[in-house]
Amino acid sequence: MKRRFFIKAAGAAILTAGTATYFVSDKKGIVRTDVEEPITSNIGFRPDEKKILYLASLAPSGHNTQPWLVRYVGPYHWVICNDKTKWLPVVDPNQRETILSIGAFIQNLEFSASQLGYSCQFRMLASSNQDKELMEVLLRKQERQPSYDIQKIVLRRTVKSGYIHGSISKEHIHELTSPESDWFNYIPIESKAYEWINEQTIEANKVQTNHDEAQAELAEWIRFSNKEALSKCDGLTTDTMEIDGLPGWFIRNFYNKKLVMSKSFRVQGIDKIRAQVNRSGGWLLLSSKDNSTESLIETGKRFQRVLLEIRQKNIAIHPMTQTLEEDKYRVELHNTLGILNPIQFVLRIGYVEKYPGPVSLRRSVDKFIFK
């Protein structure tokens, strides 16, 4: 289903529905700034606590599931937990991606606390990716604690389109990955490996798109209407999927989970992936020491540190996880590239002329904290 089909179908839908119906429909998608933070809470937060936790929640996650919970032990004393209801059991059966996302959450928390004058003392609690309690954190006020520019956290966004086709400069790759360059492998567009990863990514996406259970799992996390988006404040909206204008209006008002399972929707998805991978600045691969829960958390933190530095360089990063989620392609990726350590992120990277603002929704702190 091509974009021109959406526009044609949307125009026909407006005529059929009538002008009055159109004006009471979801004409504009819901973005993060449309969501108001609740005033009340059943926890008596101390100054700065709620702000730090909200900024932590601006971390990325697969399908924007936001798989974190926080147990409130006491003032500035929390336990970061694993929310089983936010798992993706089909594409992430071992919760590898879940733990990576929680690692990014923890990095945001540490940076946010630093900006407000707190140091963080962490204690690892988990021994597996399925453990509920992962990390204990205690915040202490420090007079000379180094601060961090939290606008980098606020403005972080995953950008998938509008990439300039051209390799990333050596200087920028060095700045982004140093001093942890041992964990990164940059694949420029001039290399044979670039074309090979492109093809592997397309093929892995075909396999996953044709997998009914994976497609149904995706459908569960798409927020078709503004009402559903505001009610849940997670998942994928038309804005996060970068579907705007009449196509976005058409999806918000006429699409549902059943239509995501249709052949036309799947074909459209593959067409979009093919266009994306053939226009970029290359691939950035991020590995870890091993697959332990502790290593995954550290890798998630490392990933987030890179994401927070790319906007000022007009660089975008688009995680494309399908080659790691499908066993055949994951094994071929390691064997062909000769990377011994486990690859945890396959990142499409590229320069963009204009960096859009953040749009993905976030649950309020009240929704993910408990005593």
C-alpha positions as CSV (number, residue, x, y, z in Angstrom):
1,M,0.0,0.0,0.0
2,K,1.8,3.1,-1.2
3,R,1.5,6.7,0.1
4,R,-0.5,7.7,-3.0
5,F,-3.0,5.0,-2.0
6,F,-3.4,6.5,1.4
7,I,-4.0,10.0,0.0
8,K,-6.5,8.7,-2.5
9,A,-8.3,6.6,0.1
10,A,-8.2,9.4,2.6
11,G,-9.8,11.8,0.1
12,A,-12.5,9.3,-0.6
13,A,-13.1,8.8,3.1
14,I,-13.5,12.5,3.7
15,L,-16.1,12.7,0.9
16,T,-18.0,9.6,2.3
17,A,-17.9,10.7,5.9
18,G,-18.9,14.3,5.1
19,T,-17.4,17.6,6.2
20,A,-19.0,17.6,9.6
21,T,-17.6,14.2,10.5
22,Y,-14.1,15.1,9.3
23,F,-14.0,18.1,11.6
24,V,-14.7,16.0,14.7
25,S,-12.3,13.3,13.7
26,D,-8.6,12.9,14.8
27,K,-7.3,15.5,12.4
28,K,-4.0,15.9,14.2
29,G,-2.0,13.2,16.0
30,I,-1.2,13.3,19.7
31,V,2.4,14.2,20.6
32,R,4.3,14.4,23.9
33,T,3.5,18.0,24.5
34,D,-0.2,17.3,24.4
35,V,0.0,15.1,27.5
36,E,-0.5,16.8,30.8
37,E,1.2,15.5,33.9
38,P,-1.3,14.6,36.7
39,I,-1.3,16.9,39.7
40,T,-2.0,14.3,42.4
41,S,0.1,11.3,43.4
42,N,-0.2,8.7,46.1
43,I,3.5,9.1,46.9
44,G,4.7,12.2,48.7
45,F,7.6,13.0,46.4
46,R,10.5,15.1,47.8
47,P,11.8,18.0,45.7
48,D,13.4,16.8,42.4
49,E,12.4,13.1,42.7
50,K,9.5,13.3,40.2
51,K,11.5,15.4,37.7
52,I,14.4,12.9,37.8
53,L,12.2,9.9,37.2
54,Y,10.3,11.6,34.4
55,L,13.5,12.5,32.6
56,A,14.7,8.9,33.0
57,S,11.5,7.7,31.3
58,L,12.4,9.6,28.1
59,A,14.7,6.7,27.2
60,P,13.9,4.7,24.0
61,S,12.3,1.2,24.0
62,G,11.1,-1.2,21.4
63,H,7.6,-0.3,20.2
64,N,7.8,2.4,22.9
65,T,6.7,-0.1,25.5
66,Q,8.5,1.7,28.4
67,P,9.3,-1.6,30.2
68,W,10.3,0.0,33.5
69,L,8.8,0.1,37.0
70,V,10.2,1.9,40.1
71,R,9.6,0.7,43.6
72,Y,9.7,3.7,46.0
73,V,11.7,2.5,49.0
74,G,12.0,5.9,50.6
75,P,13.1,9.5,49.7
76,Y,15.8,9.3,47.0
77,H,16.0,5.6,47.4
78,W,14.4,3.5,44.6
79,V,14.6,0.0,43.0
80,I,14.4,-0.1,39.2
81,C,12.2,-3.0,38.2
82,N,11.2,-5.0,35.1
83,D,7.6,-4.6,34.0
84,K,6.5,-8.0,32.6
85,T,3.3,-6.5,31.1
86,K,5.6,-4.5,28.7
87,W,7.6,-7.4,27.4
88,L,7.6,-8.3,23.7
89,P,7.6,-12.1,24.0
90,V,7.5,-12.9,20.2
91,V,10.4,-10.7,18.9
92,D,12.2,-10.5,22.3
93,P,11.6,-13.8,24.0
94,N,14.6,-13.6,26.3
95,Q,14.0,-9.9,27.2
96,R,17.4,-8.9,25.8
97,E,15.9,-5.7,24.3
98,T,13.9,-5.0,27.5
99,I,17.1,-4.9,29.6
100,L,18.9,-2.7,27.1
101,S,16.0,-0.2,27.3
102,I,16.1,-0.2,31.1
103,G,19.8,0.4,30.9
104,A,19.0,3.5,28.8
105,F,16.5,4.5,31.5
106,I,19.2,4.2,34.2
107,Q,21.6,6.3,32.2
108,N,19.0,9.1,31.9
109,L,18.3,8.8,35.6
110,E,22.0,9.2,36.4
111,F,22.4,12.2,34.1
112,S,19.2,13.9,35.4
113,A,20.2,13.4,39.0
114,S,23.6,14.9,38.2
115,Q,22.1,18.0,36.7
116,L,20.1,18.6,39.9
117,G,23.1,18.1,42.2
118,Y,22.8,14.4,43.2
119,S,25.2,11.5,42.9
120,C,23.9,8.0,42.3
121,Q,25.0,4.9,44.2
122,F,23.9,1.8,42.3
123,R,23.7,-1.9,43.4
124,M,22.9,-4.6,40.9
125,L,20.1,-6.9,42.1
126,A,19.3,-9.1,39.1
127,S,20.9,-12.3,37.9
128,S,18.6,-12.8,34.9
129,N,16.7,-10.8,32.4
130,Q,13.4,-12.0,33.9
131,D,14.0,-10.9,37.5
132,K,11.6,-8.2,38.6
133,E,14.0,-6.2,40.7
134,L,17.1,-5.1,38.6
135,M,18.9,-2.2,40.2
136,E,18.8,-0.4,43.5
137,V,19.7,3.3,43.4
138,L,20.4,5.8,46.3
139,L,20.7,9.5,45.5
140,R,22.8,11.7,47.7
141,K,23.1,15.5,47.5
142,Q,26.5,16.7,46.5
143,E,27.7,20.3,46.5
144,R,30.1,19.9,43.6
145,Q,28.3,17.2,41.6
146,P,29.1,17.7,37.8
147,S,25.9,18.9,36.0
148,Y,24.5,17.6,32.7
149,D,22.5,19.4,30.1
150,I,19.2,17.7,30.5
151,Q,17.9,19.4,27.3
152,K,19.8,16.6,25.5
153,I,17.5,14.1,27.2
154,V,14.3,16.2,26.6
155,L,15.0,16.7,22.9
156,R,16.3,13.2,22.0
157,R,14.3,11.6,19.2
158,T,14.5,8.6,16.9
159,V,14.4,9.9,13.3
160,K,13.8,7.4,10.6
161,S,13.5,9.4,7.4
162,G,15.1,12.4,5.7
163,Y,18.7,10.9,5.8
164,I,21.4,12.4,3.6
165,H,23.1,9.6,1.7
166,G,26.8,10.0,2.6
167,S,29.2,8.5,5.2
168,I,29.6,10.0,8.7
169,S,32.9,11.9,9.1
170,K,35.7,10.1,11.0
171,E,35.8,13.0,13.4
172,H,32.1,12.5,14.4
173,I,32.5,8.7,14.7
174,H,35.4,9.2,17.0
175,E,33.6,11.8,19.1
176,L,30.5,9.6,19.5
177,T,32.3,6.4,20.3
178,S,35.4,7.5,22.2
179,P,36.6,6.4,24.8
180,E,34.5,3.2,24.3
181,S,35.4,2.5,20.7
182,D,36.2,-1.1,21.4
183,W,32.4,-1.8,21.6
184,F,31.5,0.0,18.3
185,N,32.0,-0.9,14.6
186,Y,31.1,1.7,12.0
187,I,30.2,0.4,8.5
188,P,30.5,3.2,5.9
189,I,28.4,3.3,2.8
190,E,31.5,2.7,0.6
191,S,32.1,-0.7,2.1
192,K,30.8,-4.1,0.8
193,A,29.6,-4.9,4.3
194,Y,27.2,-1.9,4.0
195,E,25.4,-3.4,1.0
196,W,25.3,-6.8,2.7
197,I,23.8,-5.5,5.9
198,N,21.2,-3.6,3.8
199,E,20.1,-6.8,2.2
200,Q,20.2,-8.8,5.4
201,T,18.0,-6.1,7.1
202,I,15.4,-6.2,4.3
203,E,15.3,-10.0,4.3
204,A,15.0,-10.2,8.1
205,N,12.2,-7.7,8.0
206,K,10.4,-9.8,5.3
207,V,10.6,-12.9,7.6
208,Q,9.3,-11.0,10.6
209,T,6.6,-9.2,8.7
210,N,5.3,-12.5,7.4
211,H,5.3,-14.0,10.9
212,D,1.7,-13.6,12.0
213,E,2.5,-13.6,15.7
214,A,5.2,-10.9,15.3
215,Q,2.8,-8.8,13.2
216,A,0.0,-9.3,15.8
217,E,2.4,-8.2,18.6
218,L,3.2,-5.0,16.6
219,A,-0.5,-4.3,16.1
220,E,-1.1,-4.5,19.9
221,W,1.3,-1.5,20.4
222,I,0.0,0.7,17.6
223,R,-2.2,3.5,19.0
224,F,-4.6,4.1,16.2
225,S,-6.9,6.8,17.7
226,N,-6.0,9.8,19.8
227,K,-8.3,8.5,22.5
228,E,-6.3,5.3,22.8
229,A,-3.0,7.2,22.7
230,L,-4.0,9.6,25.5
231,S,-5.3,6.7,27.6
232,K,-2.2,4.6,27.4
233,C,0.6,7.2,26.7
234,D,2.9,4.5,25.2
235,G,3.2,2.5,22.0
236,L,3.4,3.8,18.4
237,T,1.4,6.7,17.1
238,T,1.2,7.9,13.6
239,D,3.7,10.7,14.5
240,T,6.2,8.2,15.9
241,M,5.9,6.2,12.8
242,E,6.4,9.4,10.8
243,I,3.1,9.1,9.0
244,D,1.7,12.6,8.7
245,G,-0.8,14.6,6.6
246,L,-3.8,12.7,5.0
247,P,-2.2,9.3,5.4
248,G,-1.8,9.9,9.1
249,W,-5.4,11.1,9.4
250,F,-6.6,8.0,7.5
251,I,-4.8,5.6,9.8
252,R,-6.0,7.3,13.0
253,N,-9.6,7.3,11.9
254,F,-10.1,4.1,9.8
255,Y,-7.3,1.7,10.7
256,N,-7.4,-1.1,13.3
257,K,-5.4,-4.1,14.5
258,K,-7.1,-6.3,11.9
259,L,-5.9,-4.2,9.0
260,V,-2.3,-4.3,10.3
261,M,-2.5,-8.1,9.5
262,S,-3.4,-7.4,5.9
263,K,-1.1,-8.1,3.0
264,S,-1.2,-4.5,1.8
265,F,0.0,-3.2,5.2
266,R,2.8,-5.7,5.3
267,V,3.9,-4.9,1.8
268,Q,3.9,-1.2,2.6
269,G,6.1,-1.8,5.6
270,I,8.7,-3.7,3.6
271,D,8.7,-1.0,0.9
272,K,9.4,1.6,3.6
273,I,12.3,-0.5,5.1
274,R,13.8,-0.9,1.6
275,A,13.8,2.9,1.0
276,Q,15.3,3.5,4.4
277,V,18.2,1.2,4.3
278,N,19.2,2.4,0.8
279,R,19.6,5.9,2.1
280,S,21.8,6.5,5.1
281,G,25.3,7.3,6.3
282,G,26.1,3.6,7.1
283,W,25.6,1.3,10.0
284,L,26.9,1.5,13.6
285,L,27.1,-1.8,15.5
286,L,27.2,-1.8,19.2
287,S,28.5,-5.0,21.1
288,S,28.7,-6.1,24.7
289,K,31.2,-8.1,26.7
290,D,28.6,-11.0,27.0
291,N,24.9,-11.5,27.3
292,S,24.6,-11.2,31.0
293,T,22.0,-8.9,32.5
294,E,24.7,-6.7,33.9
295,S,26.4,-6.4,30.5
296,L,23.1,-5.6,28.8
297,I,22.4,-2.8,31.3
298,E,25.8,-1.3,30.7
299,T,25.3,-1.6,26.9
300,G,21.9,0.1,27.2
301,K,23.6,3.0,29.1
302,R,26.4,3.2,26.5
303,F,23.8,3.3,23.7
304,Q,21.9,6.1,25.5
305,R,25.1,8.2,25.9
306,V,25.6,8.1,22.1
307,L,22.0,9.0,21.4
308,L,22.3,12.1,23.6
309,E,25.2,13.4,21.6
310,I,24.0,13.0,18.1
311,R,21.4,15.9,17.7
312,Q,24.0,18.7,18.0
313,K,25.9,17.0,15.1
314,N,22.7,16.7,13.0
315,I,23.1,13.0,13.1
316,A,20.1,10.6,13.4
317,I,20.2,7.0,14.6
318,H,17.5,4.4,13.8
319,P,17.7,1.1,15.6
320,M,16.8,-1.8,13.2
321,T,16.6,-4.9,15.4
322,Q,15.2,-7.5,13.0
323,T,18.6,-9.0,12.1
324,L,19.2,-9.6,15.8
325,E,15.7,-10.9,16.5
326,E,15.8,-13.5,13.8
327,D,18.2,-16.3,14.7
328,K,19.5,-17.1,11.2
329,Y,20.4,-13.5,10.4
330,R,22.0,-12.9,13.8
331,V,24.4,-15.8,13.3
332,E,25.2,-14.7,9.8
333,L,25.8,-11.1,11.0
334,H,28.5,-12.3,13.4
335,N,30.1,-14.9,11.1
336,T,30.3,-12.6,8.1
337,L,31.6,-9.5,9.9
338,G,33.9,-11.5,12.2
339,I,32.7,-9.7,15.4
340,L,33.3,-12.0,18.3
341,N,31.5,-10.1,21.1
342,P,27.6,-10.3,21.0
343,I,26.1,-7.5,18.8
344,Q,23.3,-5.8,20.8
345,F,22.4,-3.0,18.4
346,V,22.3,-2.6,14.7
347,L,21.9,1.1,14.1
348,R,21.2,2.9,10.8
349,I,23.0,6.2,11.1
350,G,23.0,9.3,8.9
351,Y,23.1,13.1,8.7
352,V,19.8,15.0,8.5
353,E,19.2,18.5,7.4
354,K,16.5,19.3,9.9
355,Y,16.1,17.7,13.3
356,P,12.4,17.4,14.3
357,G,11.2,17.7,17.9
358,P,10.3,14.7,20.1
359,V,6.8,13.2,19.6
360,S,6.7,9.8,21.3
361,L,4.4,9.6,24.3
362,R,5.4,8.9,27.9
363,R,3.4,7.6,30.8
364,S,3.4,9.9,33.9
365,V,5.7,8.9,36.8
366,D,2.5,8.0,38.7
367,K,1.9,5.2,36.2
368,F,5.3,3.4,36.7
369,I,6.1,3.9,40.4
370,F,4.7,1.9,43.3
371,K,5.5,1.3,47.0
